[in-house]
Amino acid sequence: MPTENGQTFQDIWTQIEVRITLSWVLAAVAIYMSLADHPASTYIRQSLRCVLYFWLSSLLRNVDISLEGCDGGDRDKDGVRDTAWHVNDIAMMSVNCGVASSFLGDFWCLQLVIERLLAFQEAFGETLPCAKATLYLSRFLKVSILLIPAAAALSLLANMVLTTIIALGMVILVVLICLAYLLPLQVLRSARKVDSEQAMGRELSKETCFAMKVILAAQVGSLLAGLSMAIYFSFYGVFPLLRTPSVTNAFEYSGMADTVGNSLCLALLSGSSLSLPKWSKWSRPPSGRSQSEAGSGNGKDCSCGKQLGKTWSDALALSSTSPTDNLCEACAWEMKVSELASRRISVDQLLNFYRQLGQLAPTAPTTPSASVIGSSESLASSAGHRSLDWMPHFQPEKSTTNDVVRHAMIPASRRGQLGVALCEVLRPGSGRRVSVLTKDHAPRMVTHHWGNRFCHLVAAVTADALQLTRWDNVAQQLASGEVDALRRRLHDDGLQDIQYWICAICINQHASICGNSMGVRDTVTGDVLPSCDCVTPKFFNDHPIQCELNKFDCMMKQLHLRYSQNFLQVVAIDEDFHMFSRAWCVAELVEAYNSHMDQHVMLHSPTVLEQNSSRLSSLKVENCAASRPEDKEAILSKIGEEDEIATFNRRLQQLLLGSKGLLAGWLDGQKLLQEVGAIAARARARVEGVPQEGSQDGHDVEV
């Protein structure tokens, strides 16, 4: 007996088979996205949740079609088989919920597609063709989707008109998205041809092909989602008016196609950031150790009864007063570690300090808002120097962090005959220590190399605050003097107060290295770096408790225990990857990894990664260098004997290059399109920089 829509049992049974098959397909996609390795990414998490949502909605629709096939009868004796929703409230509810979930899923998928396009446009640096029309049309379609229930309640005709408009809009939207990606795709094709003709090298060619692959995947994904939505909305409007067997079957199968098309679209958009997991013989040590289990950083237990290693707040409170004679070595160590952990600098203060380097005279900065902390005059007067006395020869493309420490940071942090950490000078109301901080004030520890350009360090920190994955564009802005523009951008997004722990700024250099530059010469002038004649007591490894240079790993551990997941490590990788040749940097990386600490990797660009990644495969901690030999000896002694060092090296390789390593897949979902957009922008610059045939200065073109 056919249903009121003219469907026979065989029609329903075929739909059940197809729906169950598609449910398994969606389950496979969801399982792959759940198990695949990928960098920390809000976009990928959202895509995975959306796919899981589509899978659950498909299971819900299986209920009503199954009930329709198994239940029924002819209770009203009209010769037409009763449909399931006439005899079963559960089926009726599953139909309504299934249709509603499909609409909400379409809304969600559409939002993710547009986010990718906008991220790409931002990095490309140029408005894409049809981008504005795409954005406005997508907003109109999302509002229209939410209005479908109201239109259906009004009349069947209104419902058909609205859904037809949505279907046509979806087709137009797909065309607009493909056209928007067409310009950068053409640029990349031209760049590939130019690179091939001019023998630009394998790096640029691979980078261009990678970008083209991601753009094509975005186009195909948008095509799958948009057309499947258009077909579904078309039949959704026609079905209530024409309940013929063919229209009914088309409506059911179009709904299935819509679910699968959207899921495959999201899988394609995220696919470039996903990779199948690989088994590893080495895994991280178990997490969740309490602070008491961690013990004191100097390897000794408390003997005075104060147990400062268990109470971070007590150690910090004591660190704000003069040292207590009644403390044992373990508690004195913890008190010093807590004092170091309380120091930090905001990204806005860092940029304000940077903008004073190389100035001919101290001038008042153009503050983005009234809340900007620290001006040129206030910083110079607090240190007893004018900013021009610090480092007038500063050059962003040459001056290293070590140069800036000697020429600017040490003079700026001197107070009379004594000195303090620079962050205490830059801190608002300097001279007042930070009290016990809440979790909302957790700093980010920056691991970096002093031989790196200081401009690049500031760029990496600023890029991290701006939630970017690369710092090359920020470095260009800093080098060209666009500091205030970056500060305004931070203030507009409310990111200016993010706190960072940077050793060059948060360590009191006057208590250690200020009196001896060890003959190192300035990168710009070639002169021996200056020394400081302050009378601040100096503490090195022969005074382990008072020394501030031997507690980085302990401080990281304490901050992680104090702030849990709010504390993270920013790995500011220099352009030449020299950071991985420094013993302390390597030790900090492994400590953060072992503690399950969130690690933000800041790279110059994927090209630089490709050029230097091969050097990391032979990296060994015993071959790393340190400014002081005793530092390297201390690090190796903490690791252990030869066998333990070999284990440490294997762990280091896994950390950097493993399937879950820092550098294995640093491109992040939505930010992947930003990266591809930047690649396309560079490709456009190469194409535009190629001289026309017959040019007289073609050999001088710089690519």
N, C-alpha and C positions, 0 to 999 in steps of 0.2 A: 504494500500500500504506500503510495507516494505521500510526502509531506505537503503542507500547504504551499511550499515553494517549488513543488514538483520534483524534489529529490527522492531517489530510491535508496534502499538500504545499501546498495553497492556504491552509490555516490558517497554516502556518509562513511562507509568502511574505507574507501580509498583515501578520503580526507584524513581519517584517523591514522592510516599508515604513513601518509606524507607528514602529518604533524609530528608524529613520534620520531620519524627519521630526522626532521629538522630540529627537534628538541635535542637529539644527540649531537647534531652538527653544532648547535649553539653551545652545548655543554663542552664539546671539544675546544671550541674557540675560547670559552671562558677559562677552561683548565689551562690551556697554553698561556694565556695572558696572566693567569694567577701564578703559575710556576716559573715563567720566564724571568731571567735576570734583567734588571733595568735600573738605571740611576733613580735616586729619589726624585719623584715627579708628581706634583698635584695633578697634572693633566693626564698622566697614565693611570693614576688611581681613579680619576673621574671616568675615563674611558672604560676601565675594567668594571666599575660599578654599573655603568650604563649597559654593558654587555650582559652582566649578571641579571640586571633588571629585565632585559629583553627575554632572557632565558626563563625567568620565573613567570613572566607574562604569557609566554608560549605554553608553559605547563598549565597555567590557569585556563587558557582557551581549550586545552585538551579535555578539560572536565566537561564543558558544555557540549562539545561535539560527541564525546563518548556517551553522555547521557541521552543525547538526541538519537544516537544509534541504538541504544539499548532500551530506552523507555519510550512510551508512546501509547498507541491504542487508538480507538475511535469512540471516545466516550460520548460525543455529541451526535454520533450516527450520521455524519454527513458524507461519508465515503472518503474522507481525507484523514490521513494519519495525523494525530495530534502531535504538535512539536513539543520538545522537551520542556520549554519554559511554560507551557500551559499546565503542566502536571508536576513540576518540580521547581520549588523556589531556589534551590541551590544552583540549578542550571541558569536561571534567570540572573542571579547575582554574578555568576561567573562570566556570563556574556557581557554584562555592563562593566564589570571590573576589567575584563580582558580588553574591551574596546577602549576604555579610558586609559588603561596602561599603555596601549599602543600610541595614543595621542601624546601622552606625557613623554614617552620614549622618543617619539619623533621630535618633540620640542627640545629635549635634552641633546639628542644627536646633532640637531641643527645648530645649537649653541656651540658645541665643541668644534664643529666644522668652521664656523665663522671665527672663533678664537684663534684657530690655526692660521687663517688667512690674515688676520690683523697682526699677529705676531710676526709673520713673514714680512708684511709691508713695513712694519716699524724698523726691522733690521735692514731691509733693502734700501731704505732711505729715500724712497720716491713713491708717490701715490700710484698704485697699480691701476691699470685700465679697469673701469667699471667697479672699482672698489667701493666708492661711496654708494652707488646704486645697489650693489650687493648688500651692503650693511643695512640700508633703509628697507630694502625688500625683505631681508631676513627678519627684521623687526616687525614688519607688517604681517608676515606669515606666522610668526610666533603668536602674535596677538589674535590672529584669525583662528589658529588652532584652538586657543582657549575659548573662543566664542562658539565653537561647534555645538556643544550641548545646548546653549541658549537658542541657536538657530533650529536645532532639531525639535526643541520643545515648542517653538513658534509655529512651524509648519514643515511638511516634507519638502515643499518647493524651496523654501528659504534654505533648508539644509543642503539641497542639491546645488543651489546657486553658490553658496559659500564654499562648499567643498570643491566645486568646479574651479572657482577662482583660485583656491589654494593649489589645486593640481597644476593649473597653468602657471601660477607663480613659482612652483617648484621647478618646472621645466626651465623657465626663464632664469631662475637662480643658478641652476646647474650650468647653463650656458655662460652666465656672467662670471662664475667662479673659474671656469676653464679659461675664459678670456683674460681674467685677472692674472692667472699664472702663466699666460702665454708669453708676455713680455720678458720676464726673467728667464723663461725657458729658452727663448730665442737668443737672449744675451749669453746664456751658458753655452749654447751650441756654437755661437760665433767665437766665444772665448776658447772653446776646445779646438776649433780650427786654427785660431791664432797661436795657441800654445803649441800645437803640433807643427805648424810651419816654422815657428821661431825656436823650436826645441826648448820649450820652457821647463821641461823636466817632468818626471813622473808624478811629483807631489801635486802640482797644479792640475794635471790631467785627472788624477784619481779624485781630487777634491771636486772638480767640476762634474765628473760622472756621478759621484755620490749625490751632489745637489740635484742633478737632473733626475736621478732615480727617486729621490724623496718627493720632488714636485710632481712627477708622473703618478706616484702612488697617491698623492693628495687629490689629483684630478680624477683618477679612477675611483677612489673612495667616494668623493663627492658625487660622481656620476651614479654609482650604485645606490647611494642613500637617496639622492634627489629623485631619480626616476622611479624607484620603488615606492617612495612616498607619494609621488604624483599618481601612480596607477592605483594605489590603495585608496586615496582620497576620491578619485574619480568614481570608483565602484561603490564607495561608501555612500556617496550622494545618490547614485542611480538605484542601488539595491532596494531601498524602501518603496520606490515607485514601480519598479519592474521586477517582481519576484518570480522570474522564470528560472528554470533549472540552470541554464547557461549563465545568467547573471549571478545567481546565487553561488555557483561554483567559482566563477571569476572573482567574486567578492571574497570568498574564503581563501582562495589561493593568493590573491593580491595581498591580503593581510599577512600571510606567511612570508611572502616575498619581501614585504616591508620590514618585518622583523629581522630576517636574515640579511637583507641588504644593508640595513643600518649597522648590524653587528660586524659584518665584513668591512664596512667603511671604517669603523673605529679600529678594527684590527690592522687595517692598512695604514691608517694615520699614525698608529703607535708602533707599527712593525719595525721601523728603522731603529728604534730604541730598545727593542726586545731581542733577547738571545736565549737559546735553550740552556738550562743549567747544566753544569758539568760537575761530576763528582770530584771531590778533592780529599786527599789523604790528611790534609791539615785543616783544622777548623779553629775558630776562635775559642778561647777558654770560656767556661761557663760564667755568665754574668750574675749580677745580683749580690756581690759581696758587700757586706756592711762595712762601715768605716772602721769598726773595731777589728774586723777580720783583715782589713788592709794593713793595719799596723802602722808604725811610724816610718817615715820615709828614710830615716837614717839607720834602720834595722835594729833599733833598740826599743825596749819596752819602758813604760813609765815607771819611775821609782819614787816620785814625789807625791803621788796621789791625786794630782789635778786632772790627769787623763785628758789633756787638751786635744789629743788625737781623736777623741770621740765627740768633742763638743766644739764645732767650728766657731760658733758665736763667742764662746769664752776665749778662744785663742785670738780671735779678731779684736775683741775688747781689750785684751792685754797688750796687743800689738800697738794700740793707740797711745799707750803710756810708756814710760821708761821700762827697760827690761827688768824682770824680777829675778833677784838672786836666788830665790828658793826653788826655781824651776830645775827639774832634771834635764838631761841632754835631749831626751825624746820630746818633752813638752816645749823646750826652748826651740827645738827644730820646728815643731808644728806651729809655734807662735810666729816664727819668721816666715814660714810658708803662708800662713794666713795673712800676714802683712802684705806679702807680694800679691796674693790673690785678690786683695782689696783694691789694687790699683787698676786703672783702666782709662781709656781716652775715647771720646765719641768720634764718629766719622766726621762730624761737622768741625770739631776742634782740630782734627788732623788736617782737613782741607784748609782751615784758616791758618794753621802753622805753615803748610806748604806754600800758600800764596805769598808769604813774606820772603821766601828764599829768592835771592837774586835781585831784589828790589834796589833801586838807586836811592830811595828815601822811604821812610815809613809813611804810608798813607792810610787813611781810614778805609776799611773795606766797604764795598757795597753790600750791605747785609740783606739777605733774602727776606728777613722778617725781624721784628723787634726782639725775638727770642734767641737770635744767634748769639752764641757765647764767645767772648774773646775777640778783641780787636788787635790790630798791629801795635798800637801804642800801649795798650794795657799789657800785652805780652812782653814787649820790649822793656817797659818800665819795671815790670815785676822782676825781670832778670838783671836789671841795671845796665842794659845795653840797648842801643838802637839796632833795628833789624839790619841796617846796612853793614853793621860791624860783624854780623854773623857770617854771611856767605854771599857777598856780592857777585862772586864769579860762578854761582850755581848755574849749571846747564842741565835741563831735564834729560837730554839724550845721553849724557855722560856721567854726571855726578852720582856716585853710589850712596847707599845707606851709610856705609862707613865714613864717607866724606862728610855727610850731613851730620852724623853724630859728633864728629870732631870739631867741625866748624860752626855748627848751629845749636845742636841739642845740649852739648856740654856747657857752652857759654850761657845759653838761655836758662839752664837749670841751676846756675850757681847763685848762691845767696851770701854775699859777703865772702868770708873765708871758707864757707862750707857749701855743700851742694846737696841737691835732692834729685829724685826722679823727675823727668820733664813733665810727666802726667800730673804731678802735684802742683806744678806751676800753671799748667793749662786748665786745671780743674777750677770751676767757678768757686769763688771763696777759698782760694788756695790757702793752705795752712790748716784747714779743717779736714780731718780724716773722714772717710766714708764709714758710716755706722753699719750695723748688720743689714745686709741687703736682702730684698725679697727675691723670689724667683723671677719676677718680671725684669729684674736688672741683671740677669746673667750675662756676663761678657762673652765674647768670642775670642778664642786664642788664635793668634796669627803665627803660623810657622813660615819662616822666610829666611832668605840668605842675605847677609850684610853686603856681599859683593854685588848684589842686584842693584839696578838703578833705583834710586829713591822714588822717582816719579812712577816707576812700575809697581813698587810696593803700595804707594798711595792709590794707584789705579786699581790694583787687585782688591784692596779693602773697600774702596768706593763701589766697585762693580759688585762685590758681595752684598753690600748694603742695598744696592739697587736691584738685587735678586737676578743678576746676570750670571752667566757661566764663563765669560771670557772678559779680559780687561784691555784688549788692544785699542778698541775705540775710545775707552775712557782715558787711556794714556795719551792718545792723540789730542783729546780735549785739554788735558792738563798741560801738555807740552806747548799748546798754542795759547795758553793763558785763560782758558774758559772755565776757571775755577768757580766763579760766582754762578755760572749757569748750572754746574753740577750741584752746587749747594742749594740753589732754588729748586732743582728737581727733587732733591732729597727732602726739602721742607714741604714741597707740594704733596709728596707721598707720605709725610709724617715719619720719615726714616732717619732723620738727622741725629737722633740721640742713641742710635745703636752703639753699644759699647764694645771696645776691642782691647785685648791685652797684647801689646807689641813689645817685645823684649827691649828694643832700642829705646823705647819711650818710658816703659814701666819699670825698668831696672835702674837703680841709682848708679849711673856710670861713675860718679865721683867716689863711690865706695869701692871701686875696683880698677878700671882701666884708664881713667882720665889722665893720670900722671905720666903715661908712657905710650906713645903712638907706635912703638916698636919699629920705627924707621919706614913705615908705610907711607907712600907718597900719594898726594892728591891726584885724582884721575884727570882733572882739567888742567891744573897749573904745573903738575909734576913736582911741586914742593913737598917736603916732608910734612905730614899732618901735624897740627899744633898739639901741644900738651897743656894740661891744666895744672896750676900751682896751688890749688886749694889745699887746705889742711884736713880734709875729710879723711877719717881713718879708712885704710884699705884692708879688705878681707878677701882672701883667696882660699884655695883648697886646704891650706894649713890651718884655717879657722873655719871649719865646715859649718858651724852653727850660724855664724854671722854672715857668711858668704851668700851672695844673692845669685851666683852664677851656677850653682850646682843643684837647684831645686825645681827645675822646669817640669820634670816628670811628676814629682810629688805635688806640685801646684796644680797641674792638670788633673791629677787623680782627686785632689781635694775639691776642686771646683766642680768636677763631674759628680762627685758624691753629694755635694751641697745642692747643685741645681738640677741634677738628673738630666733629662733630655733637653732642657733649655740651654745648656752649655754645649758649645760645639767648637770644632777646630776648623779654621780657614787655612787651607794649604795654598799659599801664594807662590806658585811655581814661576820662576824667572824664565825669561825667553830662551836662555841657554841651558836650562835644566841643571844648573850648578848646585841648586838646593839639595839635590840627592847625593852630592859628594860631601856634605857636611854632617858630621857625626851627630850633633845635637838635633838637627832637623830630622834625621832618620829615626833617632830615638823617640822624638815627639810623635812622629807618625805611627810608630808601632804601639806606643803607649795608648794613643787615642783609639787605635784599632782594637787593641786587646780589651779596652774598657767599653767597647760597643758605643763609642762616642760618635755622634753625627759629624761627618767630615765634608766640608765644602771645598771642592777642588777648583781653583781659579787658574785657568790657562790663558795664554796669549791667543792661541788659535789652534785648530786641528792640524794645520800644516806644521806648526812647530812641534806638536805632539808626535806626528809621524816622523819628523826628522830626528827626534831624540829618543824615541821609545826603545830603539835597539840597544842603546847604551845601558838601559836599566836592567836588561836580562843578565848582565854580568856584575851587577852591583853587589858589593859585600861590605858589611859594616866595618870590618877591620881595615879596609882600604880607604875609608872616609877620613877626611881631615878635620881638625879643630884648631881654633886660634891658639889655644894653649894645650900643650901635650898632656897635662894632667887631666884636662877635661875628657880627652879620648880614653885615657887610662881608666878614669872613673866610670865611663859609660861601658867599656868592655868588661870591667870587673863586676858591674851590676848584671850583665848578661850571663857571665859564668865562664866555664872552661871551654876548650876547643869544640867539643861536641855540642855544647849549648849554643855557641856562636854559630855553628853550622846550621842548627835548627832555627836560630834567629834569622839567618840569611834566607832560608827557605820560606819562612814566614813573611819576610820582607818582600820576596818575589811574588808571593800570593797576594799580598796587600796591594802591590802596585799593578801587577799584570794578570792576576787571576780572574776567573769569570765573574767574581764579585769585587774585583779590585777597584782602586780609585780611578785608574785610567782606562779600564776595559770598556767602559761605555758611558762616558761622562756627559754625553748629549742627552738632554732631558726633554721628553715629550713635547710640550708646547714650545720650549726653548729650542728644540731641534729645528723648527721652522725659522726661528730667529737666526740660528747658526747658518742655515741654508740661505736665508736672505742676505746675510753678510757675505757669504761666498759669492752669491750672484752680484752683489754690489761691487766686490773686488773684480769680478769677471768683467763687469761693465766698464770699470776704470781701465782694465787692460785693453779692452776692445776700443774704447774711445781714445786711448793713448797711442794706438798704432797709427803711424803717419800714412797719409794717402800715397798712392803710387806716384813716384816722381819727387817726393819730398827730399829736400837737401840735407835734412838733419836726422834722417831715420836712424842712423847709427847711435844717436844720443838719447833715444827714447828709453826711459827708465820704466821697467815693468815690475 
